[in-house]
Amino acid sequence: MKKNRKGKIVVISGPSGVGKGTICEEVIKRLGDDVQLSISVTTRPQTAQDIEGEDYYFVSREEFERLIKDNKLLEYAEVFGNFYGTPRDKVDQLLKQGKTVILEIDVQGGRKVKKIYPDAEMIFVIPPSKEQLFERISSRGRDDKRALERRLNCANREIEAGKKFYEQVCC
């Protein structure tokens, strides 16, 4: 029966630090093998904690540009100086297997995916408050003051866009 079932796309977006990754992990844990998180391609440098093919597919900027040129990505964006994108072939393969594919991507990417997959479920996650978002982002210790300000400014724009475009908004 699963072979005949058509897969589904679920887009989860929200500002940096809102907990998208935690939500995705919990959904997959609860729903099991029928749900798969799409793994993005990135030009971001791989950290010691990153696992190739599990956290991201790490590629050079030149390779990423080739993927764009060859139409191998459903969506892509440059975020804080690095490119991120969703590999078209991997998503299509999972859909053919009847899986629900979760795309944890930004609003810009979500809009592109919705054009390709009009029946995609669009969920936007907002923080309980701007103060809590600031605490979450700053507690990571990844950003200097300037980068933290950029993330917070970007978060404000994303929240406004998410409220307008996404079918479901939750916190």
VODO-419972 format. One line per field, with one value per residue: residue in three letters; x, z, y of N, C-alpha, C, O, CB in turn. Coordinates in Angstrom, 2 decimals, decimal comma, m for minus. Atoms other than C-alpha are relative to their C-alpha. Last residue first. Glycine has a CB too. Layout:
residues N
type = [ALA; ...] $
n.px = [X; ...] $
n.pz = [Z; ...] $
n.py = [Y; ...] $
ca.px = [X; ...] $
ca.pz = [Z; ...] $
ca.py = [Y; ...] $
c.px = [X; ...] $
c.pz = [Z; ...] $
c.py = [Y; ...] $
o.px = [X; ...] $
o.pz = [Z; ...] $
o.py = [Y; ...] $
cb.px = [X; ...] $
cb.pz = [Z; ...] $
cb.py = [Y; ...] $
//
This chain:
residues 171
type = [CYS; CYS; VAL; GLN; GLU; TYR; PHE; LYS; LYS; GLY; ALA; GLU; ILE; GLU; ARG; ASN; ALA; CYS; ASN; LEU; ARG; ARG; GLU; LEU; ALA; ARG; LYS; ASP; ASP; ARG; GLY; ARG; SER; SER; ILE; ARG; GLU; PHE; LEU; GLN; GLU; LYS; SER; PRO; PRO; ILE; VAL; PHE; ILE; MET; GLU; ALA; ASP; PRO; TYR; ILE; LYS; LYS; VAL; LYS; ARG; GLY; GLY; GLN; VAL; ASP; ILE; GLU; LEU; ILE; VAL; THR; LYS; GLY; GLN; LYS; LEU; LEU; GLN; ASP; VAL; LYS; ASP; ARG; PRO; THR; GLY; TYR; PHE; ASN; GLY; PHE; VAL; GLU; ALA; TYR; GLU; LEU; LEU; LYS; ASN; ASP; LYS; ILE; LEU; ARG; GLU; PHE; GLU; GLU; ARG; SER; VAL; PHE; TYR; TYR; ASP; GLU; GLY; GLU; ILE; ASP; GLN; ALA; THR; GLN; PRO; ARG; THR; THR; VAL; SER; ILE; SER; LEU; GLN; VAL; ASP; ASP; GLY; LEU; ARG; LYS; ILE; VAL; GLU; GLU; CYS; ILE; THR; GLY; LYS; GLY; VAL; GLY; SER; PRO; GLY; SER; ILE; VAL; VAL; ILE; LYS; GLY; LYS; ARG; ASN; LYS; LYS; MET] $
n.px = [m1,15; 0,09; m1,00; 0,07; 1,36; 0,16; m0,07; 0,76; 1,40; 0,61; 0,25; 1,04; 1,26; 0,52; 0,51; 1,18; 1,12; 0,51; 0,67; 1,24; 0,96; 0,47; 0,93; 1,21; 0,71; 0,51; 1,12; m0,44; m0,05; m0,58; m1,39; m0,76; m0,52; m1,24; m1,07; m0,34; m0,68; m1,32; m0,78; m0,41; m1,00; m1,28; m0,23; 0,97; m0,43; m0,42; m0,16; m0,96; 0,08; m0,91; 0,51; m0,90; 0,67; 1,09; 0,89; m0,28; 0,30; 1,47; 0,49; m0,41; 0,82; 1,36; 0,01; m0,29; 1,23; 0,45; m0,59; m0,24; m1,03; m0,03; m1,32; 0,22; m0,38; 1,18; 0,09; 0,36; 1,43; 0,77; m0,17; 0,83; 1,40; 0,22; 0,05; 1,23; m0,25; 0,66; 1,00; 0,71; 1,15; m0,10; m1,22; m1,19; 0,33; m1,23; m0,14; m1,30; m0,10; 1,39; 0,50; 0,00; 1,37; 0,57; 0,01; 0,98; 1,32; 0,31; 0,39; 1,35; 0,92; 0,05; 0,85; m0,68; m0,57; m0,91; m0,95; 0,00; 0,33; 0,98; 1,13; 0,31; m0,17; 0,82; 1,21; m0,39; m0,59; 0,39; m1,07; m0,49; m1,41; m0,48; m1,36; m0,39; m1,34; m0,86; m0,47; m1,43; m0,38; 0,81; m0,55; m0,82; 0,66; 1,36; m0,04; m0,58; 0,97; 1,10; m0,49; m0,17; 1,34; 0,55; m0,70; 0,44; 0,21; 1,37; 0,10; m1,09; m1,29; 0,04; m0,86; m0,04; m1,02; 0,33; m1,00; 0,46; m0,63; m0,79; 0,29; 0,95; m0,57; m0,86; 0,82] $
n.pz = [m0,84; m1,38; m0,79; m1,44; m0,34; m0,44; 1,04; 1,22; m0,37; m0,37; 1,24; 0,75; m0,74; 0,24; 1,37; 0,06; m0,66; 0,97; 1,04; m0,59; m0,17; 1,33; 0,44; m0,80; 0,57; 1,32; m0,16; m0,65; 0,72; 1,34; 0,00; 0,83; m0,86; m0,67; 0,98; 0,67; m0,97; m0,23; 1,20; m0,07; m1,08; 0,57; m0,10; m0,97; m1,41; m0,54; m1,45; m0,43; m1,43; m0,38; m1,26; m1,16; m1,13; m0,53; m0,64; 0,63; 1,43; 0,15; m0,07; 1,23; 1,09; m0,12; 0,55; 1,43; 0,65; m0,27; 0,86; m0,99; 0,43; m0,70; m0,02; m0,26; m1,27; m0,80; m0,99; 0,75; 0,33; m1,22; m0,34; 0,92; m0,38; m1,29; 0,21; 0,67; 1,18; m0,13; 0,98; m0,47; 0,75; 0,46; 0,74; m0,75; m1,37; m0,70; m0,47; m0,60; m0,48; m0,04; m1,30; m0,91; m0,55; 0,50; 1,47; 0,39; m0,35; 1,04; 1,20; m0,27; 0,14; 1,42; 0,63; 0,26; 1,34; 0,08; 1,04; 1,28; m0,36; m1,09; 0,42; 1,43; 0,68; 1,17; m0,40; m0,54; m1,34; m0,88; m0,40; m1,35; 0,16; m0,45; 0,52; 0,89; m0,37; 1,15; 0,11; 0,22; 0,08; 1,05; 1,34; 0,50; 1,17; m0,26; m1,08; 0,56; 0,95; m0,77; m0,65; 1,04; 0,43; m1,10; m0,02; 1,13; m0,39; m0,47; m1,45; m0,65; m0,18; m1,15; 0,04; m1,31; m0,15; m1,11; m0,43; m0,26; m1,08; 0,45; m0,69; 0,80; 1,32; m0,08; 0,00] $
n.py = [m0,32; 0,51; m0,72; 0,23; 0,43; 1,39; 1,03; m0,30; m0,23; 1,28; 0,75; m0,71; 0,17; 1,34; 0,04; m0,88; 0,68; 0,97; m0,80; m0,52; 1,09; 0,40; m1,04; 0,17; 1,14; m0,40; m0,94; m1,23; m1,26; 0,12; m0,43; 0,94; 1,07; m0,43; m0,21; 1,26; 0,89; m0,57; 0,29; 1,40; 0,13; m0,42; m1,44; m0,51; 0,10; m1,29; 0,02; m1,00; m0,29; m1,07; m0,56; 0,05; 0,63; m0,83; 0,96; 1,30; m0,13; m0,03; 1,38; 0,70; m0,54; 0,53; 1,35; m0,15; m0,43; m1,36; m1,02; m1,05; m0,94; m1,28; m0,62; m1,41; m0,64; m0,25; 1,08; 1,21; m0,11; 0,27; 1,42; 0,77; m0,21; 0,68; 1,45; 0,45; 0,82; 1,29; 0,39; 1,17; 0,48; 1,39; 0,26; m0,41; m0,40; m0,36; m1,37; m0,30; m1,37; m0,50; m0,42; 1,15; 0,12; 1,25; m0,06; m1,01; 0,56; 0,98; m0,76; m0,51; 1,13; 0,33; m1,02; m1,28; m0,15; m1,14; 0,41; m0,70; m1,38; 0,10; 0,81; m0,12; 1,28; 0,30; 0,71; 1,30; m0,05; 1,10; 0,93; m0,30; m0,40; m1,30; m0,17; m1,09; m0,46; m0,26; m1,37; m0,18; m1,41; m0,60; 0,15; 1,10; 0,58; 0,48; 0,99; 1,23; 0,54; 0,61; 1,22; 1,02; 0,42; 0,79; 1,28; 0,81; 1,40; 0,18; 0,09; 0,70; m0,66; m0,89; m1,18; m0,62; m1,03; m0,88; m0,97; m1,37; m0,73; m1,14; m1,25; m0,76; m0,26; m1,18; m1,19] $
ca.px = [4,67; 2,40; 1,56; m0,25; m1,07; 2,14; 2,37; 1,37; 2,44; 5,65; 6,54; 6,16; 8,10; 10,85; 11,35; 11,65; 13,99; 16,29; 16,70; 17,44; 19,96; 21,72; 21,91; 23,49; 26,00; 27,03; 27,33; 29,47; 27,71; 28,04; 27,55; 24,37; 23,01; 22,71; 20,22; 18,02; 18,07; 17,21; 14,34; 13,11; 13,13; 11,35; 8,53; 6,94; 8,99; 7,26; 7,10; 5,74; 4,06; 3,32; 1,81; 2,80; m0,18; 1,15; 4,43; 6,59; 5,13; 5,03; 8,74; 9,68; 7,67; 9,25; 12,72; 12,13; 10,55; 13,59; 13,98; 13,37; 11,91; 10,03; 9,35; 6,35; 7,30; 5,47; 8,64; 8,14; 8,17; 11,53; 13,09; 11,68; 13,21; 16,64; 16,59; 15,63; 18,46; 17,33; 19,67; 21,94; 24,54; 26,80; 27,40; 24,84; 22,17; 22,38; 19,34; 18,31; 15,20; 14,23; 17,90; 19,32; 18,48; 21,84; 22,88; 21,95; 23,82; 26,82; 26,76; 26,81; 29,82; 31,67; 30,82; 32,30; 30,07; 28,94; 25,88; 24,27; 23,51; 23,32; 25,06; 28,35; 28,24; 28,78; 30,25; 33,80; 32,35; 31,81; 32,26; 29,02; 28,73; 25,53; 23,35; 20,29; 19,11; 15,36; 13,88; 12,05; 8,64; 7,10; 9,97; 8,97; 6,06; 7,05; 10,82; 10,39; 8,04; 10,39; 13,45; 11,54; 10,39; 13,93; 15,30; 12,68; 13,40; 13,07; 16,83; 17,00; 13,64; 10,89; 10,16; 8,75; 7,73; 5,83; 5,95; 3,83; 4,40; 1,94; 0,82; 1,05; 4,23; 2,81; 0,00] $
ca.pz = [18,43; 15,48; 12,08; 9,60; 6,00; 5,46; 3,32; 5,38; 8,86; 7,42; 5,70; 8,95; 10,92; 8,29; 8,39; 12,19; 12,11; 9,59; 11,99; 14,80; 12,71; 11,59; 15,21; 16,27; 13,43; 14,59; 18,23; 17,48; 16,72; 17,66; 21,42; 21,27; 24,20; 21,92; 19,58; 22,30; 24,45; 21,46; 20,57; 24,15; 24,06; 20,71; 22,26; 22,06; 18,91; 15,58; 13,68; 10,12; 8,68; 4,96; 3,82; 0,19; m2,16; m4,63; m5,05; m7,50; m6,59; m2,90; m3,10; m4,28; m1,50; 1,09; m0,17; 0,47; 3,83; 5,04; 5,01; 7,12; 4,40; 5,80; 3,37; 3,95; 2,39; m0,36; m1,88; m4,91; m2,50; m1,10; m4,58; m5,56; m2,44; m3,11; m6,79; m6,11; m3,66; m1,30; m1,04; 1,26; 0,21; 2,72; 3,33; 6,09; 4,18; 0,41; m0,87; m2,67; m3,89; m5,65; m6,54; m9,44; m12,08; m13,85; m13,32; m9,64; m9,07; m10,93; m8,63; m5,63; m7,07; m7,52; m3,96; m2,70; m1,34; 2,05; 2,02; 5,32; 8,77; 7,79; 4,42; 5,88; 9,69; 11,39; 14,91; 13,78; 11,68; 7,91; 6,25; 4,88; 1,12; 1,73; 0,39; 2,50; 3,97; 3,67; 6,88; 6,38; 7,59; 7,01; 8,93; 12,35; 13,24; 16,81; 16,34; 13,00; 14,52; 17,49; 15,29; 13,13; 16,18; 17,59; 14,28; 13,96; 17,46; 17,08; 16,96; 13,38; 12,24; 11,08; 8,44; 8,24; 4,80; 4,63; 1,31; 0,75; m0,66; m2,87; m1,61; m4,15; m2,69; 0,83; 0,00] $
ca.py = [29,36; 28,67; 30,09; 27,86; 28,72; 30,68; 33,81; 36,84; 35,69; 34,27; 37,55; 39,53; 36,92; 36,82; 40,59; 40,59; 37,58; 39,31; 42,20; 39,71; 37,79; 40,98; 42,21; 38,90; 39,15; 42,63; 41,59; 38,52; 35,27; 31,63; 31,90; 29,84; 31,87; 34,93; 33,24; 31,80; 34,95; 37,20; 34,87; 35,03; 38,83; 38,89; 36,89; 33,43; 32,88; 32,30; 29,02; 29,05; 25,98; 25,50; 22,19; 21,58; 21,16; 23,74; 21,79; 23,76; 27,17; 26,21; 25,28; 28,77; 30,43; 28,16; 29,05; 32,76; 31,96; 30,03; 26,25; 23,16; 20,95; 17,97; 15,15; 12,91; 9,62; 7,73; 6,24; 8,50; 11,45; 10,32; 10,11; 13,52; 15,08; 13,57; 14,58; 18,21; 18,93; 21,72; 24,68; 26,68; 29,23; 30,98; 34,70; 35,24; 33,31; 32,95; 31,16; 28,02; 26,28; 23,09; 22,52; 20,49; 23,10; 22,52; 26,15; 26,03; 22,77; 24,25; 27,28; 24,93; 23,09; 26,39; 27,48; 24,24; 21,51; 20,18; 17,92; 18,76; 17,32; 13,65; 13,53; 14,76; 14,70; 18,04; 18,18; 19,06; 21,87; 21,82; 25,19; 26,63; 26,05; 24,13; 21,32; 20,64; 17,35; 16,81; 15,47; 12,19; 11,06; 7,61; 6,03; 7,29; 9,56; 10,46; 10,72; 12,46; 15,04; 15,52; 16,09; 18,60; 20,57; 20,68; 21,87; 24,60; 25,91; 29,69; 30,29; 31,55; 32,82; 30,52; 27,95; 24,44; 23,24; 19,95; 18,09; 15,00; 11,55; 9,72; 6,35; 3,52; 2,03; 2,43; 0,00] $
c.px = [0,20; 1,23; m0,17; 1,15; m0,16; m1,42; m0,37; m0,13; m0,88; m1,47; m0,70; m0,36; m1,14; m1,35; m0,63; m0,62; m1,26; m1,23; m0,63; m0,77; m1,34; m1,06; m0,57; m1,06; m1,32; m0,82; m0,62; m1,20; 0,61; 0,31; 0,68; 1,48; 0,78; 0,59; 1,31; 1,19; 0,47; 0,81; 1,42; 0,81; 0,50; 1,11; 1,35; 0,13; m1,09; 0,43; 0,49; 0,01; 1,10; m0,22; 1,03; m0,66; 0,90; m0,72; m1,16; m0,97; 0,19; m0,40; m1,51; m0,55; 0,34; m0,90; m1,38; m0,05; 0,18; m1,24; m0,55; 0,77; 0,09; 1,16; m0,11; 1,37; m0,54; 0,28; m1,21; m0,14; m0,48; m1,50; m0,84; 0,06; m0,92; m1,46; m0,29; m0,08; m1,30; 0,21; m0,54; m1,04; m0,56; m1,26; 0,21; 1,30; 1,31; m0,41; 1,38; 0,00; 1,40; m0,01; m1,44; m0,54; m0,15; m1,41; m0,69; m0,17; m1,12; m1,37; m0,34; m0,51; m1,44; m0,98; m0,16; m1,00; 0,72; 0,66; 0,88; 0,81; m0,18; m0,44; m1,05; m1,14; m0,48; 0,34; m0,86; m1,23; 0,36; 0,70; m0,52; 1,11; 0,60; 1,46; 0,45; 1,45; 0,45; 1,33; 0,91; 0,32; 1,52; 0,35; m0,81; 0,37; 0,82; m0,62; m1,39; 0,03; 0,51; m1,05; m1,13; 0,46; 0,11; m1,39; m0,53; 0,62; m0,48; m0,30; m1,39; m0,21; 1,03; 1,37; m0,17; 1,02; m0,12; 1,16; m0,58; 1,17; m0,52; 0,58; 0,91; m0,34; m0,91; 0,58; 0,86] $
c.pz = [1,05; 0,79; 1,43; 0,66; 1,51; 0,45; 0,47; m0,92; m1,23; 0,34; 0,30; m1,28; m0,75; 0,68; m0,31; m1,39; m0,08; 0,57; m1,05; m1,00; 0,55; 0,11; m1,38; m0,41; 0,74; m0,65; m1,34; 0,01; 0,81; m0,65; m1,35; m0,02; m0,79; 0,87; 0,70; m0,94; m0,67; 0,94; 0,16; m1,22; 0,09; 1,02; m0,65; 0,19; 0,93; 1,46; 0,45; 1,53; 0,36; 1,46; 0,49; 1,20; 1,23; 1,21; 0,65; 0,51; m0,71; m1,46; m0,21; m0,02; m1,32; m1,13; 0,05; m0,69; m1,52; m0,83; 0,34; m0,71; 1,06; m0,53; 0,66; 0,18; 0,08; 1,33; 0,91; 0,92; m0,75; m0,26; 1,23; 0,30; m0,89; 0,44; 1,28; m0,09; m0,56; m1,27; 0,24; m1,06; 0,63; m0,77; m0,49; m0,68; 0,74; 1,35; 0,58; 0,41; 0,55; 0,37; m0,11; 1,39; 0,91; 0,52; m0,61; m1,52; m0,39; 0,25; m1,15; m1,22; 0,22; m0,26; m1,50; m0,63; m0,10; m1,38; m0,20; m0,99; m1,26; 0,44; 1,08; m0,35; m1,44; m0,60; m1,18; 0,38; 0,45; 1,35; 0,97; 0,34; 1,35; m0,36; 0,47; m0,46; m1,04; 0,49; m1,22; m0,09; m0,12; m0,23; m1,13; m1,46; m0,70; m1,17; 0,23; 1,04; m0,57; m0,93; 0,74; 0,60; m1,03; m0,37; 1,06; 0,03; m1,12; 0,40; 0,54; 1,51; 0,69; 0,16; 1,28; m0,05; 1,39; 0,15; 1,15; 0,46; 0,10; 1,21; m0,50; 0,62; m0,85; m1,36; 0,00] $
c.py = [m1,08; 0,43; m0,45; 0,74; m0,16; m0,30; m1,40; m1,21; 0,24; 0,14; m1,32; m0,76; 0,70; m0,21; m1,35; m0,02; 0,84; m0,72; m0,90; 0,88; 0,51; m1,09; m0,33; 1,03; m0,24; m1,12; 0,38; 0,96; 1,13; 1,34; m0,07; 0,34; m1,05; m1,11; 0,36; 0,17; m1,29; m0,89; 0,53; m0,41; m1,45; m0,13; 0,32; 1,52; 0,50; m0,18; 1,38; 0,05; 0,99; 0,38; 1,01; 0,66; m0,14; m0,62; 0,78; m1,07; m1,34; 0,13; m0,06; m1,42; m0,70; 0,48; m0,62; m1,37; 0,10; 0,34; 1,38; 1,10; 1,09; 0,83; 1,37; 0,61; 1,43; 0,68; 0,18; m1,21; m1,24; 0,07; m0,36; m1,50; m0,83; 0,12; m0,77; m1,52; m0,61; m0,81; m1,39; m0,33; m1,26; m0,37; m1,42; m0,44; 0,28; 0,56; 0,19; 1,46; 0,19; 1,47; 0,48; 0,33; m1,22; m0,27; m1,22; 0,00; 0,96; m0,64; m0,93; 0,77; 0,46; m1,15; m0,30; 0,97; 1,34; 0,03; 1,24; m0,81; 0,85; 1,39; m0,21; m0,96; 0,17; m1,36; m0,44; m0,83; m1,40; 0,15; m1,07; m0,98; 0,37; 0,24; 1,37; m0,13; 1,02; 0,56; 0,12; 1,48; 0,11; 1,47; 0,63; 0,07; m1,08; m0,74; m0,61; m1,11; m1,32; m0,61; m0,72; m1,33; m1,12; m0,53; m0,93; m1,39; m0,91; m1,45; m0,27; 0,00; m0,90; 0,62; 0,80; 1,13; 0,59; 0,97; 0,81; 0,85; 1,42; 0,71; 1,11; 1,36; 0,87; 0,35; 1,25] $
o.px = [1,12; 2,25; m1,27; 2,30; m1,22; m2,10; m0,93; m1,17; m2,05; m2,29; m1,61; m1,54; m2,23; m2,26; m1,68; m1,84; m2,34; m2,20; m1,75; m2,00; m2,40; m2,09; m1,76; m2,24; m2,33; m1,89; m1,84; m2,27; 0,44; 1,17; 1,91; 2,33; 1,55; 1,81; 2,36; 2,12; 1,60; 1,98; 2,39; 1,75; 1,70; 2,26; 2,19; m0,86; m1,93; m0,02; 1,52; m1,04; 2,27; m1,29; 2,21; m1,31; 0,52; m1,33; m1,11; m1,43; m0,56; m1,44; m2,00; m1,06; m0,56; m1,71; m1,78; m0,66; m0,69; m1,66; m1,50; 2,00; m0,86; 2,30; m0,86; 2,15; m0,77; m0,57; m1,45; m0,88; m1,58; m2,26; m1,51; m0,95; m1,82; m2,05; m1,02; m1,13; m1,99; m0,24; 0,05; m1,63; 0,18; m2,35; 1,19; 2,22; 2,13; m1,18; 2,04; m0,78; 2,08; m0,80; m1,79; m0,62; m1,16; m1,95; m1,42; m1,29; m2,17; m2,13; m1,23; m1,66; m2,34; m1,75; m1,24; m2,07; 0,52; 1,25; 0,39; 1,55; m1,16; m1,63; m2,12; m1,11; m1,64; 1,50; m1,70; m1,18; 0,00; 1,91; m1,32; 1,00; 1,77; 2,24; m0,34; 2,28; 0,48; 1,37; 1,84; m0,37; 2,25; m0,11; m0,30; 0,59; 0,28; m1,36; m1,52; m0,26; m0,24; m1,56; m1,24; m0,05; m0,59; m1,70; m0,69; m0,06; m1,03; m1,29; m1,58; m0,49; 0,67; 2,33; m1,12; 2,20; m1,19; 2,30; m1,71; 2,10; m1,27; m0,11; 2,13; m0,96; m0,44; 0,78; 0,54] $
o.pz = [1,86; 0,22; 1,99; 0,25; 2,06; 1,02; m0,31; m1,54; m1,24; m0,06; m0,42; m1,60; m0,89; 0,09; m0,94; m1,53; m0,35; m0,14; m1,50; m1,06; 0,10; m0,55; m1,62; m0,54; 0,12; m1,20; m1,47; m0,51; 2,03; m1,53; m1,42; m0,17; m0,20; 1,03; 0,36; m0,94; m0,46; 0,69; m0,17; m1,11; 0,24; 0,67; m0,83; 0,42; 0,52; 2,13; m0,03; 2,16; 0,06; 1,84; 0,63; 1,07; 2,20; 2,00; 1,84; m0,25; m1,63; m1,86; m0,88; m1,05; m2,11; m1,65; m0,88; m1,74; m2,28; m1,69; 1,11; m0,78; 1,26; m0,55; 0,21; 1,02; m0,94; 2,21; 1,79; 0,62; m0,50; 0,28; 1,25; 0,23; m0,39; 0,92; 1,26; 0,19; 0,12; m2,34; 0,97; m1,65; 1,14; m0,47; m1,17; m0,03; 0,93; 1,44; 1,02; m0,08; 0,91; m0,16; m1,04; 2,26; 0,86; 0,29; m1,60; m2,04; m0,88; m0,69; m1,94; m1,63; m0,49; m1,22; m2,06; m1,10; 0,72; m1,82; m0,62; m0,62; m1,40; 0,61; 0,82; 0,00; m1,68; m0,67; m1,04; 0,36; m0,21; 1,40; 1,86; 0,02; 1,43; m0,55; 0,46; 0,19; m2,24; 1,37; m1,38; m0,78; 0,59; m1,20; m2,24; m2,02; m1,52; m0,96; 0,41; 0,73; m0,64; m0,64; 0,67; 0,24; m0,92; m0,10; 0,82; m0,19; m0,85; 1,08; 1,75; 2,10; 1,38; m0,45; 2,03; m0,33; 1,79; 0,37; 1,08; 1,10; m0,76; 2,21; m0,59; m0,03; m1,67; m1,67; m0,69] $
o.py = [m0,99; 0,81; m0,39; 0,63; 0,14; 0,55; m2,17; m1,42; m0,13; m0,69; m1,71; m0,90; 0,13; m0,82; m1,42; m0,09; 0,30; m0,96; m0,66; 0,80; 0,08; m1,03; m0,13; 0,70; m0,58; m0,87; 0,45; 0,63; 1,20; 1,42; m0,05; m0,54; m1,82; m1,16; m0,18; m0,63; m1,73; m1,16; m0,16; m1,19; m1,69; m0,40; m0,57; 2,21; 1,30; m1,11; 1,87; 0,14; 0,76; 0,84; 0,68; 1,70; m0,80; 0,10; 1,07; m1,91; m1,67; m0,40; m0,97; m1,88; m0,98; m0,29; m1,33; m1,52; m0,31; m0,44; 1,50; 1,08; 1,85; 0,38; 2,24; 0,15; 2,09; 0,69; m0,65; m2,14; m1,72; m0,74; m1,40; m2,19; m1,50; m0,85; m1,76; m2,10; m1,36; m0,39; m2,19; 0,57; m2,10; 0,13; m1,70; m0,92; m0,61; 1,51; m0,76; 2,27; m0,78; 2,25; 1,20; m0,53; m1,92; m1,35; m1,10; m0,07; 0,55; m0,86; m0,63; 0,61; 0,02; m1,10; m0,11; 0,58; 2,24; m0,96; 2,28; m1,72; 1,58; 1,65; m0,76; m2,14; 0,50; m1,76; m1,33; m2,06; m2,38; 0,40; m0,78; m2,17; 0,73; m0,69; 2,32; m0,76; 0,73; 1,42; m0,66; 2,23; m0,59; 2,08; 0,79; 1,14; m1,83; m1,70; m1,82; m2,26; m2,29; m1,70; m1,94; m2,39; m2,13; m1,69; m2,13; m2,40; m1,97; m1,71; m0,35; 1,04; m1,86; 0,17; 0,61; 0,91; 1,06; 0,55; 1,29; 0,36; 1,89; 0,90; 0,93; 2,20; 1,65; 1,53; 2,22] $
cb.px = [m0,18; m0,14; m0,15; 0,07; m0,34; 0,97; 1,36; 0,65; m0,10; 0,73; 1,31; 0,46; 0,12; 1,00; 1,12; 0,39; 0,34; 1,10; 1,00; 0,32; 0,59; 1,18; 0,71; 0,32; 0,87; 1,18; 0,47; 1,25; m1,38; m0,93; 0,76; m0,55; m1,14; m0,27; m0,39; m1,20; m0,93; m0,13; m0,67; m1,22; m0,59; m0,08; m0,04; 0,18; 1,31; m1,16; 1,00; m0,33; 0,12; m0,20; m0,27; 1,35; m0,50; m1,00; 0,76; 1,45; 0,91; m0,60; 0,37; 1,53; 0,22; m0,59; 0,98; 1,38; m0,45; 1,12; m0,25; 0,80; m0,32; 0,11; 0,59; m0,93; 1,54; m0,70; 1,27; 1,04; m0,26; 0,38; 1,49; 0,43; m0,38; 0,94; 1,31; m0,07; 0,98; m1,50; 0,57; m0,67; 0,38; 0,23; 1,13; m0,06; m0,83; 0,86; m1,10; 1,18; m1,09; m0,84; 0,90; 1,40; m1,01; 0,90; 1,43; 0,42; m0,07; 1,09; 1,12; 0,00; 0,37; 1,40; 0,61; 1,25; m1,09; 1,08; m0,72; 0,55; 1,11; 0,59; 0,48; 1,27; m0,79; 0,18; m0,83; 0,91; m0,97; 0,35; 1,17; m1,15; 0,12; m0,18; 0,06; m0,21; 1,02; m0,67; 0,75; 0,46; m0,51; m1,47; 0,17; m0,69; m0,32; m0,88; 0,51; 1,41; m0,26; m0,65; 1,14; 1,02; m0,79; m0,08; 1,48; 0,33; m0,97; m0,97; 0,49; 1,36; m0,18; m0,44; m0,31; 0,35; m0,14; m0,28; 0,44; m1,13; 1,49; m0,85; 0,15; m1,27; 0,30; 1,14; m0,93] $
cb.pz = [0,69; 0,01; m0,14; 0,33; m0,70; 1,12; m0,57; m0,75; 0,96; 1,17; m0,75; m0,35; 1,43; 0,48; m1,00; 0,38; 1,46; m0,38; m0,65; 1,27; 0,94; m0,87; m0,04; 1,51; 0,04; m0,93; 0,73; m0,74; m0,44; m0,89; 0,97; m1,42; 0,74; 0,85; m1,00; m0,77; 1,18; 0,59; m1,26; 0,15; 1,35; m0,52; 1,50; 1,36; 0,23; m0,10; 0,45; m0,59; 0,85; m0,92; 1,07; m0,32; m0,42; m1,09; 1,08; 0,28; m0,64; 0,82; 1,36; m0,12; m0,13; 1,34; 0,75; m0,23; 0,56; m0,30; m1,47; 1,26; m1,43; 1,53; m1,44; 1,27; 0,15; 0,25; 0,84; m1,08; m0,84; 1,10; 0,25; m1,44; m0,09; 1,09; m0,59; m1,40; 0,34; 0,30; m1,39; 1,40; m1,46; 1,19; 0,82; 1,42; 0,72; m0,83; 1,05; m0,98; 1,08; 1,01; 0,60; 0,13; m1,15; 0,36; m0,54; 0,50; 1,51; m0,06; m0,41; 1,26; 1,00; m0,52; 0,21; m0,93; m1,09; 1,12; m1,37; 0,14; 0,90; 1,19; m0,46; m0,87; 0,74; m1,05; 0,91; 1,22; 1,01; m0,65; 0,64; 1,06; m0,99; 1,49; m1,58; 0,69; 0,10; m1,00; 1,29; m1,28; 1,24; 0,35; m0,28; 0,23; m0,97; 0,36; 1,31; m0,54; m1,15; 0,91; 0,99; m1,06; m0,59; 1,30; 0,22; m1,31; 1,10; m1,09; 0,60; m0,36; 0,80; 1,29; m1,23; 1,13; m1,10; 1,34; m1,19; 1,06; m0,19; m0,85; 1,53; m0,18; m0,71; 1,01; 1,20] $
cb.py = [1,38; m1,55; 1,56; m1,52; m1,32; m0,32; m0,03; 1,15; 1,20; m0,61; m0,26; 1,43; 0,57; m1,05; 0,29; 1,43; m0,31; m1,03; 0,97; 0,82; m1,08; m0,50; 1,38; 0,14; m1,26; 0,40; 1,25; 0,63; 0,40; m0,77; m0,82; m0,01; m0,67; 1,25; 1,12; m0,54; m0,33; 1,43; 0,61; m0,91; 0,45; 1,44; 0,48; m0,72; 0,79; 1,05; m1,12; 1,40; m1,32; 1,23; m1,12; 0,69; m1,37; 0,26; m0,87; m0,43; 1,07; 1,15; m0,63; m0,03; 1,51; 0,40; m0,87; 0,67; 1,35; 1,00; m0,32; m0,55; 0,61; m0,20; 0,12; 0,25; 0,01; m1,27; m0,05; m0,29; 1,25; 1,00; m0,31; 0,25; 1,50; 0,58; m0,48; 0,60; m1,11; 0,17; 0,09; 0,23; m0,25; m0,97; 0,37; m0,56; m1,10; 1,03; 0,35; m0,30; 0,33; m0,80; 1,11; m0,55; m0,09; m1,15; 0,11; 1,42; m0,32; m1,10; 0,96; 0,92; m1,14; m0,37; 1,42; m0,19; m0,12; m0,08; m0,48; 1,44; 0,61; m0,78; m1,32; m0,32; m1,15; 1,08; 0,87; 0,18; 0,67; m1,37; 0,78; m0,07; 1,18; 0,13; m0,14; 1,33; m1,19; 0,98; 0,44; m0,75; 0,80; m0,13; m1,43; m1,24; 1,07; 1,16; 0,64; 0,27; 1,01; 1,05; 0,34; 0,48; 1,19; 0,84; 0,22; 0,69; m0,06; 0,44; 1,23; 0,64; 1,28; m0,75; 0,87; m1,03; 1,10; m0,81; 0,93; 0,02; 0,01; 0,96; m0,17; m0,81; m1,30; m0,24; 0,00] $
//
